[in-house]
Structures are given as C-alpha cells and as structure tokens.
Amino acid sequence: LRACHIVEQYVAAWRHVVAQTGEAAPQFNVVFMGMGEPLHNVDEVVRAIDILTDDAGLALPRRRVTVSTSGLVPAIRELRARSPAALAVSLNATDDEVRDWLMPINRKHPLDELMSCLSELYPRGAPGAAGNKIKLRAKDSVLLEYVLLRGVNDSAEDVERLGALLERYP
C-alpha cells in the first residue's frame, strides 16, 4: 500500500466511528500489523505515520501509533531513525529452533540479533543514563508480543527461557 491508501483506511474508520456513535472527534490507536509485514513497506509506513501525526495533517497523537514487526532488524533500525512510532515485536518463541519454524524471518535475523538490536535502540533506564547511546523519547519502549500455541511454545521450559531472554535484554 502507498501512504495515501494507509491514511485513507484510517479516515474511513474514523468516519465510520463518527457515523455510528455520533462522537464528534473520536480518539483511537493505530497499530500497523496484520496482512503482511509493515516493515517490508517501511517508506510508505513512515510517510503515513508522518501524515497521521502531523499537526497540519490528521494530528493523531504520536503516542497512539505503533508498528508491529516480526523482526526485520534493518527495517527496525530505519523505523527508529525516521519515526516516533512505538514498536511492537512478535517473539512467539524462546529459541531459534521453534522461532525458525513459526517465523521464517528468524532464519535471517535470529533472536540474539533481534534482541541486541532492541537493546541498542531502546535501552532501558533514563535518557542519557550511562551506556545509553540514544536519547529516549517520552514513553519509549518496545512491546514484546507472544502468542501461546499449545504444545509448541507454552511449556514450563519456554517460560524459563522467556524469563532468561528478557533478563538479557537490558
């Protein structure tokens, strides 16, 4: 999709809510996810975010925009450099063997690479804290998504590995 098509979807949804509720100026969140990987189309997604959040555009508060990804590390870096949008990452597994099967992008960008990227770009702690190379914007964080699949990624061992993985993520 082009940026204009993405923005058009938001406007159509906004108009639908107004028509159904009579609310003059409904506020809702925008999450880029679903049918396809948003970061495969990072240029158009960033343009759409710029239009949605620009005061001369639709003036959606930046804190209401999130981009969800399966873990395209170079595109995560590009998004971080170019956009104020929040980031959500679908982990869905605690080791590379299972994640390779569930999310083939893991074969190209395994968990260690992904988590290292997130640690670098979204360091925990106060902005400017020792070791933080990037100045954090207000409410900067990464939402880690994990879909439980019975018998695939829901064992006690998976819970332990998830805890260990998150402890390594500073």
N, C-alpha and C positions, 0 to 999 in steps of 0.2 A: 504494500500500500504506500501511496505517497502521503506526505504530511497533510495535505488538504483532505484526503479521504479519512484519515485518522481523526482530524478535528471535526469533520462532518459527522462522524459517528457520535462524538461527544455532544455536539449541538443537537443532533436528532434525539439522543437520550434525554438531554436537558429539556427539550421542548415536550417530549412525551411526559416527563415527570410534572412539568408545569400544567399540561393539559389534564392529567389525571388527578392531581392534588390541588390545583389552584394556587399552589405556593408560588409567590412572585419571584423569588430568587433561591431556588434550592441549591444546597451545597452538598456535593458528594465527592468521593475519592475517585481517582483514575488509576487503574492498575493495568500496565501493558503486559499481557500474558494471554495464553490460550492457544489458538490455532496457529502454531508456528513460534519460532524463537524471535522475540522482539529485537534482540541484538544482531540478528542477521541483517537487519534493516536499520542499523544504528543512525545513519544520517537522517533518514526521514523521521525516525522516532524522536531524535533530538530537535529537529525542526518543529515537529508537532508539540513537543513539550514547551519550546520557546513561545509558540503561538498561544497555547493554553494558559501559560503563566505570565505572559507579558501584560503589563498594565494597559497597553494600547490594544491588546488582543482580548482574550476572554477573562483575564485577571484571576485565574484559578490560583489559590494559594499554593506555593511550591511544596509545602509540607503534605499536600494532598495527592501528590503524584509519585507513583512507584513503578519501577521497571523490574519485572521478574525475568530471571535468566536460568538456563540450565548449566551455565558455567563457561561461557565463551570468554576466556581470560583476556585476550587482546581487546575485545569489544567492551569488557568491563572497564578496562583502563581508559578507553576512549570516552565512554559514557561519563566516567568520573571527572575527566578533564573538561568535558564540554557541557555538562548538565547538572543542575541542582537536584535532580530527581533522586528519590530514595531508591535503594537497591534491595531486591529480594532474590535469594539464590536457592534453587531446588537442590538439596543434598540427596535425599531419598535413599542413601546407603552410607554405611560407615567404613566400607573398604572398597578398594578399586575393583576387585573381582565382581562384586554384586553391582556396583555402580556402572561398570562397563556394560553389564547385561541390561540394566534398567535404563541407562542414559548413555548412549554410544559416544557422546561428546567427551565423556571421561577418558576414552582411549587417547584422545588428542590432548586433553587438559586434565590430568589426574588430580585426585583430591589434594595431594601435597602442593601442587602448583596453584590450584584454585585457592586453597586456604592461605597460602603465602601471599598471593595477590590481595586477598581481602585484608590480611593483617597489615600489609604495606599501605593500602589505600584507605582503610577505615580503622586506624589504630584506636584502641581503647584508651581512655584517660582524657584528661583535659587538653584542649587545644594548646599546642606549644609545650606539652609535657616532655620531659627528657625522652629522647628516642622517637618522638613523633615528628615525622618529616612533613606531614601535610596538616595545614590548618583546617580543623574540623568546622563544618558549618553547623548551625543550630540543629539539634536533634539528629545528627549524623549517626547512622548505624546501618547494619545490614540485618535484614530479616532472613533467617535460615528456615527454609521450608522442608518438611519431611513427611512424606505420605507413607503411612504404615500399610504394608502388604503382608497379610497373614502367611507365615511360613517362609517369607522372603527376607524381610528386614525388621522383624519385630521380636527377636529373641532377647533373652537377658544379656547375651554376649553383645548384641547390637547396642543395647542401652549402655553397656560399659564402654564400648568403642566410641559411641557418640559422645559420652562424657569426656573421654580422653582426647578426642578430636577437638572438642570445644575448649578444653583446658590449654591445648597447644595454640589455639587462636587467641593471641594476646588482646 
